[in-house]
Amino acid sequence: MDDPSINSAGRNRDAWMWWLILLLSVLSLSAGIAAYFWLTSNSQPQREGDDATVQPSARFKPHKEPRPVPETRFQDTSGRQLTLADFKGRVVLLNIWATWCSPCRKEMPTLDRLQATLGGPSFEVIALSIDRDGIGIVRSFYDEIHVQSLAVYIDPSADVMQTLSIIGVPTTVLIDASGREVWRRLGPATWDAPDIVAMVRGTIAQASPPSK
């Protein structure tokens, strides 16, 4: 006659074995899925908005038609009131940023180098801070990262966000010499990358009279 206690122990052992097999199968499947996504993510280009260096190539498509730019007010270091109309005749790369924005801080040296490369009578990078704490915090940040070529511009009211329908920072807008928006980008970029420099040069050339 079978011992009930022995049969019960056997059933319990079999149940535990099935649970162990099931657990090992789940863990194996999970490891496989994790490995797949790791390999996939490392074989794909960096996504827009990721914190790593952004490669700009095909992500800067002009609008079908240049768009009018509303009057946009801001200040320089002396507190003088300016508008984008004050820069008409120059191609402007308008970058809306803030010192509390990590991607903004990361891309700022590339904007500084772009200004150093192309800045002059035909082109200017306007890095427009929306920091509420004023000029001082922007100057301190520029000193910290050794900005050499960018001027300090600020809109502590952040009215530019509503005026230009900007939903987040950094946002960068390319404005042609006639004061019209050519394209815009939400998110960081490597602004001194060769393809961006070439694209900006092309926009500048369109505004320049042909040489005789």
C-alpha positions in Angstrom: 0.0 0.0 0.0 1.4 3.4 -1.0 2.5 5.8 1.8 0.4 9.0 1.4 3.2 11.1 2.8 5.6 9.8 0.2 3.2 10.5 -2.7 2.6 14.0 -1.4 6.3 14.7 -1.2 6.7 13.4 -4.8 3.9 15.6 -6.1 5.5 18.6 -4.3 8.9 17.9 -5.8 7.4 17.6 -9.3 5.5 20.9 -8.8 8.7 22.7 -7.7 10.6 21.2 -10.7 7.9 22.5 -13.1 8.1 26.0 -11.5 11.9 26.0 -11.7 11.7 25.0 -15.4 9.2 27.7 -16.0 11.2 30.3 -14.1 14.4 29.4 -16.1 12.5 29.6 -19.3 11.2 33.1 -18.5 14.6 34.3 -17.5 16.2 32.9 -20.7 13.5 34.6 -22.8 14.0 37.9 -21.0 17.7 37.8 -21.5 17.2 37.1 -25.2 14.8 40.0 -25.5 17.2 42.3 -23.6 20.1 41.3 -25.8 18.1 41.9 -29.0 17.1 45.4 -28.0 20.7 46.2 -26.9 22.1 45.1 -30.2 19.3 46.9 -32.1 19.8 50.2 -30.2 23.5 50.1 -30.7 23.2 49.5 -34.4 20.8 52.4 -35.0 21.8 56.1 -35.4 21.2 58.4 -32.4 17.6 59.5 -32.1 16.7 63.1 -32.3 16.7 64.7 -28.8 19.1 62.1 -27.3 21.7 63.7 -25.0 24.6 62.4 -27.1 26.1 64.4 -30.0 23.5 64.9 -32.7 24.4 64.4 -36.3 22.4 66.9 -38.2 22.6 65.8 -41.9 19.1 65.1 -43.1 17.3 66.7 -40.2 17.3 70.3 -41.4 14.7 70.5 -44.1 13.7 74.0 -45.1 10.0 75.1 -45.0 8.3 74.8 -48.4 8.1 78.6 -48.3 9.9 81.0 -45.9 7.7 82.1 -43.1 7.2 85.6 -41.7 8.7 86.1 -38.2 6.7 88.1 -35.6 8.4 91.0 -33.9 10.5 89.6 -31.2 11.9 91.7 -28.3 14.9 91.0 -26.1 17.8 92.8 -24.4 21.6 93.0 -24.8 24.1 93.4 -22.0 23.5 97.1 -21.6 19.7 96.5 -21.2 19.1 98.0 -24.6 15.8 96.8 -26.2 16.3 95.0 -29.5 14.2 93.2 -32.0 15.0 90.8 -34.8 14.3 93.6 -37.2 17.6 95.2 -36.0 19.4 92.3 -37.6 17.7 92.5 -41.0 20.1 92.1 -43.8 22.0 89.4 -42.0 21.3 85.7 -41.8 20.5 84.9 -38.2 20.7 81.6 -36.3 18.4 82.3 -33.4 18.9 79.8 -30.5 16.4 79.9 -27.6 18.0 78.4 -24.5 18.4 78.6 -20.8 21.2 77.8 -18.3 19.0 75.3 -16.5 18.6 73.3 -19.7 21.2 70.5 -19.9 21.1 70.0 -23.7 21.3 73.8 -24.2 24.5 73.9 -22.1 26.0 71.0 -24.0 25.5 72.5 -27.5 26.5 76.1 -26.6 30.2 75.6 -27.4 29.3 74.5 -30.9 27.2 77.7 -31.4 30.2 79.7 -30.2 32.4 78.0 -32.8 29.9 78.6 -35.5 29.8 82.3 -34.7 33.6 82.3 -34.7 33.6 80.7 -38.1 30.9 82.6 -39.9 30.0 85.6 -37.7 30.2 89.0 -39.3 28.2 91.5 -41.4 26.4 88.7 -43.2 25.7 86.3 -40.3 25.1 86.2 -36.5 24.3 83.6 -34.0 21.8 85.1 -31.5 21.8 82.8 -28.4 18.8 84.2 -26.6 18.5 83.1 -23.0 15.1 83.0 -21.2 16.7 82.8 -17.8 14.6 84.8 -15.3 17.7 85.6 -13.2 19.0 88.0 -15.7 22.3 88.8 -17.5 24.6 87.8 -14.7 23.8 84.1 -14.7 24.3 84.0 -18.5 27.7 85.8 -18.2 28.8 83.4 -15.5 27.9 80.4 -17.7 29.7 81.9 -20.6 32.8 82.4 -18.4 32.5 78.8 -17.2 32.6 77.3 -20.6 34.9 79.9 -22.1 32.6 81.4 -24.7 34.6 83.7 -26.9 32.4 84.8 -29.8 28.7 84.9 -28.7 27.1 88.1 -27.5 24.8 87.9 -24.5 21.1 88.4 -25.3 18.3 87.7 -22.8 14.5 87.7 -22.6 13.8 87.2 -18.9 10.1 87.4 -19.5 10.3 84.4 -21.9 7.8 86.1 -24.2 9.7 84.8 -27.2 8.3 81.4 -26.4 4.8 82.5 -27.1 5.7 85.0 -29.9 7.5 82.3 -31.9 5.3 79.4 -30.8 8.2 77.6 -29.2 7.3 74.5 -27.2 10.6 73.7 -25.6 14.3 74.5 -25.4 16.6 74.4 -27.1 14.8 75.6 -30.2 16.8 77.0 -33.1 15.4 79.0 -36.0 17.3 80.0 -39.1 16.2 83.4 -40.4 17.2 84.7 -43.8 18.5 88.1 -44.6 15.0 89.3 -45.4 13.8 88.4 -41.9 11.9 85.2 -42.8 12.1 81.9 -41.0 13.7 79.3 -43.3 13.6 76.3 -40.9 13.6 75.5 -37.2 14.7 72.6 -35.0 13.6 71.5 -31.5 16.5 69.8 -29.7 20.2 70.1 -29.6 22.7 69.8 -32.5 26.3 70.0 -33.3 26.1 73.5 -34.8 29.7 73.7 -36.2 29.4 70.4 -38.0 30.5 70.7 -41.6 27.1 70.1 -43.2 25.5 72.8 -41.0 28.3 75.3 -41.8 27.8 74.5 -45.5 24.1 75.0 -45.2 24.4 78.3 -43.5 27.0 79.4 -46.0 24.4 78.6 -48.7 21.8 80.7 -47.1 24.2 83.6 -46.8 25.2 83.2 -50.4 21.5 83.5 -51.5 21.3 86.9 -49.9 24.6 88.2 -51.3 24.7 90.0 -54.6 26.6 88.1 -57.4 30.2 89.2 -57.7 31.1 91.1 -60.8 
